[in-house]
Amino acid sequence: MASNLNWKKLSNHEAKELCREFTAKEVWNAVNSLGRGKAPGPDGYNVEFYIKYWSIVGANIISAIREFQITAKLLVHWGNTTLVFVPKTEGPAKITDFRPIALCNVLYEILSKALVNRIRPCIKRLISSEQCAFIEGRRIQDNILLANEIINSVSKSKRK
């Protein structure tokens, strides 16, 4: 059965750009672009910690992200997320009286942001106008969704 879908493709140059090793500057830009003043994730650290102590932890983070690129294996604790329900009203009685907040490890957010920043230049061309996510102004919920897809895809290709 033939498909009438017109699949969009990356050029060889674009594909190579997406796969090249992350630079220290790309990782730093990802860290620096994350939101400040947020609660820490399950590991107990927030973005401000990574910015303040980048001279101490930066090389290790860059190395870990590059290791992920090579192996497609994400350290289990990076993906840990704590879901917190903050009451919207005094004396909440039902689930809709709470605001759910997902507290991700900052390391996971750094990786997600670096991946998103890398794919951003070509994604508008690849995503169809019918889709409602991944493009600015189209109700994007969270960059982590895109990172999960990339992580799963890379992981599957490495297992073959």
N, C-alpha and C positions, 0 to 999 in steps of 0.2 A: 504494500500500500504506500503510495508516494505521498509525501508531505508537501503542502503548499507553504509551509512556514519559511520565511526568509531569515535564516539565522545570521546574526551579525557576528563578525569575527575580528579578532585583533590582528594587526599586522605582525610580521616576525619581529620587527623592532619593538613594538609595544609589548609583545609577549616577553621578550628578553628583558625589557625594562622592569616589568612586574616581577620577574624571577631573580633579579640581581640582588646581591647581598645588601642588607640595610646599612646605611652609613651611620656614623655616630651622630651626625647632624640631624638625620631623619628621626632617629630615636629621641634625641633631645627635643626636637620640634614637637613630637608627639606628646612628650611629658609636659612641655611648656604650654600646650594648647588645651590640656585637660582642665576641667572646672575646679576652682578653688573653693575652700570653705565647706567641703562635704565631709560627711562622717567617714571614718575609716572603714575598710572592708574587714573580712574575717581575719586577715593577717595583722590587723591593728595599725596599719600605716595609711596615711592619707597622701594626697598629691604634694602637699607642702613639704612633707618629709623628704620625698624624692628630689624635689627642687633644691631644698636647703643642703642636702648631703650628696648631691650629684657627683661632686668631686671624689667621693668615697665609693659610692655604689654604682655610678654610671657605667664603668667599664664592665662590671659583672652583668648588668642588665643588658647592655649591648651584646655581650657574649651569649647570654641566654637566648635572646631573640634570634641571633644568627644560628645558634644551635637548633632552634625550632625550625628555621628555614631549611636546614640540612636534613634533619631527622623526621620532621613533621610530627614530632612527639611533644605534647604540651605537658609540663609538670602538673600533676594532679591538683596540687594546692593552688595553682594559678587560676584555675576555673572555679574555685569555691566562691559561692555567693551566699550572703545572709539576707533573707527576706524579712523585713521588719514592717509591722503594721502600726502606723502612727494614727491615733484617734483624731478624727476631724471634729468631733463634738465631745462635750463633757458627758461622761456616762454612756459610751457607745453600747448599743444593744444588738446591732446586726453588722454583718460584714461590710456593708456599704458605708458604715460609719467610720471606716478606717481607710487610710491612704497607704497602699503598699509601696515600699521603697526597697529596691534591690541594691545591696551594698556589695559591690564586686571588689576583688583584689585589684589594687592599682596596677600591678604588673600585667594583669589581663587587659585592663583598660589601655595601658601603654601599647601593648601588642596590637590590640584592636584599632587604635587610633593610627598607628604606623601603617597597618595594612590598608585602612581606609584612605589615608593620605596618599598612599602609593597608587591605589586604583582610581582615585578621584578624577584624574585627567581624561581617562577614557570611558568612564562608566556612563556618562550621559549618552554616548554614542551606542553603547551596548544594551542599555535598558530601554525597553519599548515604552511608548507613551501611555500604554494601557496599565503599566505597573504603577503602584502608588507608594512605593518605598525606594529607598536608596538614593533618591535624587532630592537635592535641596528644594524645599517648597512643595514636596509631595508627601507631607505628613510622615517624615522619617521618624521612627520611634527610637531606634537605638543602633549605634554602630556595631554593637556586639553581635547582632543578627548576621551582618555581613561577615564579620570575622569568623563566626561559627561555620558558615558555609564554606569559606576559604579553608579553614582548618580541616574540616571534614573531607573536602575535595583533595587537599594535599595529602592527608593521611591515607586516603584510599589509593591514590596514585603511587605512594611509596610502598604500600603493601603488595602491589602487583608485581 
